[in-house]
Amino acid sequence: MRRDQLSLARTGLLPGKSMSKPMSLRSLRRPGAKPLAGAGLCAVVAGALLSGCGTAPYAATVNGEAISVQELAAQARHWASSPAFVKYQDAQFLAQEAQAQAQGQTNVPNNTVEGNGTGPNVYGMYWTTLQLSDMITAVALHQYLAARSNLPTTTQVAAAWSAEWANDPTIWSEVGQAARTSGATYDAYRAQVLPLGNAKADAQFYAAHKAYFWTSVCLLEDDVAVSGRGGTVNMAASRSQAEHVAAQLTANPSAPPASVSGGSRYCLSPEQLLERRAGFEAKVNSLAPGHVALLRENWGYRVLLVTSRSQIPYSRAIAGDIEVVTTAGGAQGQPNSESRIIGVLKAARVRVNPAFGSWAANLPSPYAPQVLPPGAHA
């Protein structure tokens, strides 16, 4: 989900300027480029904030299919709401700025997400167009794969979701459900088109992070609280009783005793598990089927038994999802050097709202087509 590669056209590098290695276009903002405000992306095109776009006009169209300003606003808001992501991305921008300066470029701007980690809806123009470029790529790939009856399966999308979670649990848990869903789908689209490059590394990643690759976990939960004097909870007595329950479950997890068999039984998807508090998530994710753990709460103890877990088995298709996430930027990656995807993008009819810049379909190799901010050029 990381933007380690940007595009050359955005750096302001003059044609013919030599570089020891390609500069990433994704980090450097044109001098004087202004940030877009949330209830502010819309302000550029309709005089309203990005967070309240309503019936705002399109941000871009792909073969006639529109991406609304409201959708772009939501995409930016979800990612900027992650403090870990904002910190990481701003550090990448700073490193890319230093690289440009070291290569002799002048008037290099300081680019940032321009979110403070709490979703303020104020974003840099460059970062905004990066989000729009990814959305255009996702729509183009969906159309391309759908026309060939080759869309990824739900299991492949789930595996991409799991790979993102395993690769950076903090950012993935912070960005919000909508960003996770769209990001995993984008990963799976790219994986469906790209050739597999390093199956051995993919298999090693899966083996090391197998605990993340599942679609459903089912639990038996028994809540234990022993009252003390004055109606308060006696935590010591509660823990002792919870340990007794845990021992009974451990002794016979497939047929729990009548005293706890009436406990709460339920199943969770990975998305639902992430919505629980961190302590609960960590306990459940660490348990193999048939294993038990205690979780302290302010009212007593939860006794948790994992009764089953639906594992995502490793396959060549799953390897492709892992590879996109671990080596190609994942949900925040751009398909530079990915010739098959570049071909799909060049064949697409893309129109960008001038408020957000222009579509550059023929950037020099190895850069993928993308949105250039107003005033920027290849």
C-alpha positions in Angstrom: 0.0 0.0 0.0 3.0 2.2 -0.2 4.1 4.8 -2.8 7.8 4.1 -3.2 7.7 5.0 -6.9 6.5 8.3 -8.4 6.5 9.6 -11.9 9.1 11.5 -13.8 6.7 14.0 -15.3 5.9 15.6 -12.0 9.3 16.4 -10.8 9.8 19.3 -13.2 12.9 17.5 -14.6 13.9 19.0 -17.9 14.0 16.6 -21.0 17.5 15.2 -21.3 18.4 15.8 -17.7 20.5 12.8 -16.6 19.7 10.8 -13.6 21.5 7.9 -11.9 18.0 6.2 -11.6 14.5 7.1 -12.4 13.0 9.7 -10.1 9.6 8.8 -8.8 7.0 11.2 -10.0 4.7 10.7 -7.1 6.2 13.0 -4.6 7.1 16.4 -5.9 4.6 19.2 -6.3 4.9 22.0 -8.8 6.1 25.2 -7.2 3.1 27.2 -6.0 0.6 24.3 -6.3 -2.0 24.9 -3.7 -3.6 22.3 -1.4 -7.2 21.2 -1.9 -9.5 21.6 1.0 -12.0 18.9 1.9 -15.0 20.3 1.8 -12.3 21.6 -0.6 -11.7 19.2 -3.4 -15.2 20.3 -4.5 -14.3 23.9 -4.0 -12.0 23.7 -6.9 -14.8 22.7 -9.2 -18.1 23.6 -7.6 -17.4 25.9 -4.7 -18.1 23.3 -2.0 -15.9 21.2 0.2 -14.7 17.8 -0.9 -16.5 16.2 2.1 -19.8 17.5 1.0 -19.8 17.2 -2.8 -23.4 15.9 -3.2 -24.1 16.1 -6.9 -20.7 17.5 -7.8 -19.3 16.9 -11.3 -17.0 14.2 -12.4 -13.3 14.0 -11.4 -12.6 11.8 -14.4 -14.3 9.4 -16.8 -12.9 6.1 -18.1 -14.5 4.9 -21.4 -17.5 6.9 -20.4 -17.7 5.6 -16.8 -17.5 8.5 -14.3 -15.5 8.8 -11.1 -17.3 11.5 -9.1 -15.6 14.2 -7.1 -17.4 12.8 -4.1 -15.8 9.4 -4.7 -12.4 11.0 -5.0 -13.0 12.9 -1.8 -13.9 9.7 0.1 -10.8 8.0 -1.2 -8.6 10.8 0.0 -10.3 11.1 3.3 -10.1 7.4 4.1 -6.3 7.2 3.5 -5.6 10.5 5.2 -7.4 9.3 8.3 -4.5 6.9 9.1 -1.9 8.7 11.1 0.6 5.9 10.3 0.0 6.3 6.5 0.3 10.1 6.6 3.6 9.8 8.5 4.9 7.2 6.1 3.9 9.0 2.9 5.2 12.4 4.1 8.5 10.8 4.9 8.6 9.3 1.4 7.8 12.7 -0.1 10.6 14.3 1.9 13.1 11.6 0.7 12.1 12.1 -2.9 12.5 15.8 -2.5 16.1 15.3 -1.2 16.8 13.0 -4.1 15.7 15.6 -6.6 17.8 18.3 -5.0 20.8 15.9 -5.0 20.4 15.5 -8.7 20.6 19.2 -9.3 17.0 20.2 -9.5 16.1 23.7 -8.2 12.9 25.1 -6.8 11.9 21.7 -5.6 8.6 22.0 -3.6 7.8 20.3 -0.4 4.9 17.9 -1.0 2.7 16.4 1.7 -0.5 14.5 2.1 -1.6 17.6 4.0 -3.7 15.6 6.3 -2.9 15.6 10.0 -3.9 12.0 10.6 -7.4 12.7 11.7 -9.1 13.2 8.3 -9.2 17.0 8.0 -10.1 16.9 4.4 -7.2 19.2 3.3 -4.9 17.5 0.7 -2.0 18.5 -1.5 -2.9 18.7 -5.2 -0.1 16.2 -6.1 -1.3 13.6 -3.6 -4.9 14.2 -4.8 -4.0 13.4 -8.4 -2.2 10.3 -7.2 -5.4 9.0 -5.7 -7.3 9.9 -8.9 -4.7 8.1 -11.0 -5.2 4.9 -8.9 -8.9 5.1 -9.2 -8.7 5.5 -13.0 -6.4 2.5 -13.2 -8.8 0.4 -11.1 -11.8 1.3 -13.3 -9.9 0.6 -16.5 -8.7 -2.8 -15.2 -12.2 -3.7 -14.1 -13.6 -2.9 -17.5 -10.7 -4.8 -19.2 -11.1 -7.9 -17.1 -14.9 -7.9 -17.1 -14.9 -7.8 -21.0 -12.8 -11.0 -20.9 -14.8 -12.7 -18.1 -11.6 -12.7 -16.0 -12.4 -10.8 -12.9 -10.7 -12.0 -9.8 -12.6 -14.3 -7.5 -13.8 -13.3 -4.1 -11.1 -15.5 -2.6 -8.4 -13.7 -4.6 -9.7 -10.3 -3.4 -9.8 -11.7 0.2 -6.2 -12.9 -0.2 -5.2 -9.4 -1.3 -6.9 -8.0 1.7 -5.1 -10.4 3.9 -1.7 -9.7 2.3 -2.2 -6.0 2.9 -3.1 -6.7 6.6 0.0 -8.9 7.0 2.3 -6.4 5.3 1.4 -3.4 7.4 -1.2 -4.2 10.1 -1.2 -0.7 11.6 -1.9 1.3 8.4 -4.4 -1.4 7.2 -6.4 -1.2 10.4 -6.5 2.6 10.4 -7.6 3.5 6.9 -11.2 2.4 7.2 -13.4 -0.3 5.6 -14.1 1.5 2.3 -10.4 2.0 1.6 -9.6 -1.6 2.6 -12.3 -2.9 0.2 -11.3 -0.7 -2.8 -7.6 -1.3 -2.1 -7.8 -5.1 -2.0 -9.9 -5.1 -5.1 -7.3 -2.9 -6.9 -4.6 -5.3 -5.8 -6.5 -8.2 -7.1 -7.1 -6.5 -10.5 -3.4 -5.9 -11.0 -2.5 -9.4 -9.9 -4.9 -10.8 -12.5 -3.1 -9.0 -15.3 0.6 -9.2 -14.2 2.9 -12.2 -14.7 4.3 -13.8 -11.5 7.8 -12.8 -10.8 9.1 -14.5 -7.7 6.9 -17.4 -6.6 9.5 -18.5 -4.0 9.3 -15.2 -2.1 5.5 -15.2 -2.4 5.4 -18.7 -0.8 7.8 -17.6 2.0 5.6 -14.5 2.8 2.5 -16.7 2.9 4.2 -19.2 5.2 5.4 -16.5 7.5 2.0 -14.7 7.7 -0.4 -17.6 7.3 -2.3 -16.5 10.4 -3.6 -13.5 8.4 -4.9 -15.6 5.4 -8.5 -16.6 6.3 -12.1 -15.6 5.5 -14.0 -16.5 8.6 -13.3 -17.4 12.2 -15.9 -18.9 14.5 -15.8 -18.6 18.3 -17.4 -19.8 21.5 -17.3 -17.0 24.1 -18.2 -17.3 27.7 -18.2 -14.1 29.8 -17.2 -14.4 33.4 -17.8 -11.8 36.1 -17.9 -12.5 39.9 -19.5 -9.8 42.0 -17.7 -8.5 45.1 -18.9 -6.3 47.9 -21.0 -3.3 47.0 -21.8 -4.7 43.6 -18.2 -4.2 42.3 -16.5 -6.8 40.3 -14.1 -9.1 42.1 -11.4 -9.3 39.4 -9.3 -12.0 41.2 -12.3 -14.3 41.6 -13.4 -13.6 38.1 -10.0 -14.6 36.7 -10.0 -17.8 38.8 -13.4 -18.7 37.5 -12.4 -17.8 33.9 -9.3 -20.0 34.2 -11.5 -22.9 35.3 -13.8 -22.4 32.3 -10.7 -22.2 30.0 -9.4 -25.5 31.4 -12.7 -27.2 30.7 -12.7 -25.9 27.1 -9.1 -26.9 26.5 -9.8 -30.4 27.8 -12.6 -30.9 25.3 -12.9 -28.1 22.8 -15.2 -30.0 20.4 -17.8 -30.8 23.1 -17.7 -28.1 25.8 -19.3 -28.9 29.1 -23.0 -27.9 29.7 -21.8 -25.1 32.0 -20.3 -23.1 29.1 -22.0 -24.6 26.1 -24.7 -22.0 26.3 -22.1 -19.3 25.8 -22.2 -16.9 22.8 -21.4 -18.6 19.5 -20.6 -16.4 16.4 -18.4 -16.0 13.4 -16.4 -13.0 12.2 -14.9 -11.9 8.9 -11.4 -10.3 9.0 -13.1 -6.9 8.4 -15.4 -7.5 11.4 -12.5 -8.5 13.6 -10.6 -5.3 12.7 -13.6 -3.3 14.0 -13.2 -4.9 17.4 -10.7 -3.4 19.9 -7.0 -4.2 19.3 -6.7 -6.6 22.3 -9.6 -8.7 21.1 -8.3 -8.8 17.5 -4.8 -9.8 18.7 -6.1 -12.6 20.9 -8.4 -14.1 18.2 -5.9 -13.8 15.5 -3.3 -15.7 17.5 -5.5 -18.6 18.3 -5.6 -21.8 16.3 -8.9 -23.8 16.2 -9.4 -25.6 19.5 -7.3 -23.2 21.5 -8.5 -20.9 24.3 -7.5 -17.5 25.6 -8.6 -15.1 28.3 -9.3 -11.4 27.7 -9.6 -9.1 30.6 -12.3 -6.4 30.4 -13.4 -3.8 33.0 -16.4 -5.9 33.8 -14.6 -9.3 34.2 -13.1 -11.8 31.6 -14.0 -13.1 28.2 -13.1 -16.8 27.7 -12.6 -17.2 23.9 -12.4 -20.6 22.1 -11.8 -20.6 18.4 -13.9 -23.4 17.1 -13.0 -23.1 13.4 -11.1 -20.9 10.9 -11.6 -20.9 7.2 -8.1 -20.7 5.8 -7.3 -19.3 2.4 -5.1 -22.0 0.8 -1.9 -21.0 -1.0 -2.1 -21.1 -4.8 -0.5 -19.4 -7.8 -3.4 -16.9 -7.9 -2.8 -16.0 -4.2 0.9 -15.6 -4.9 0.0 -12.9 -7.5 -1.9 -11.0 -4.8 1.0 -11.2 -2.4 3.5 -10.1 -5.0 1.5 -6.9 -5.9 1.3 -6.0 -2.2 4.9 -6.8 -1.2 6.8 -5.6 -4.3 4.5 -3.4 -6.4 3.1 -0.8 -3.9 -0.1 -2.6 -3.2 -3.3 -0.5 -2.8 -1.3 2.8 -3.1 1.0 1.6 -5.9 1.2 2.9 -9.5 1.9 0.4 -12.3 5.2 1.9 -13.6 7.1 -0.7 -15.6 4.0 -2.9 -15.7 3.7 -3.1 -19.5 0.4 -5.0 -19.6 -1.4 -2.6 -17.4 0.2 0.4 -19.2 -1.2 -1.1 -22.4 -4.7 -1.2 -20.8 -4.4 2.4 -19.7 -3.1 3.7 -23.1 -6.1 2.0 -24.8 -8.6 3.5 -22.4 -10.4 6.8 -23.3 -9.7 8.9 -20.2 -11.1 12.3 -19.6 -10.0 14.3 -16.5 -11.8 17.3 -15.1 -9.4 20.3 -15.8 -9.7 21.3 -12.2 -7.6 18.3 -11.4 -5.2 18.5 -14.2 -4.8 16.4 -17.4 -4.4 12.8 -18.4 -0.8 12.0 -19.6 -1.2 8.8 -21.6 2.3 8.8 -23.2 4.9 9.4 -20.6 8.4 8.1 -21.3 9.1 4.5 -20.4 8.9 3.0 -17.8 6.2 5.4 -16.4 2.5 4.5 -16.5 -0.2 7.0 -17.8 -1.5 9.1 -15.0 -3.1 12.4 -14.0 -0.8 15.4 -14.0 -1.8 18.4 -11.8 -2.8 21.7 -13.4 0.2 23.4 -14.9 2.4 20.2 -14.8 3.5 18.6 -18.1 5.5 15.6 -19.2 
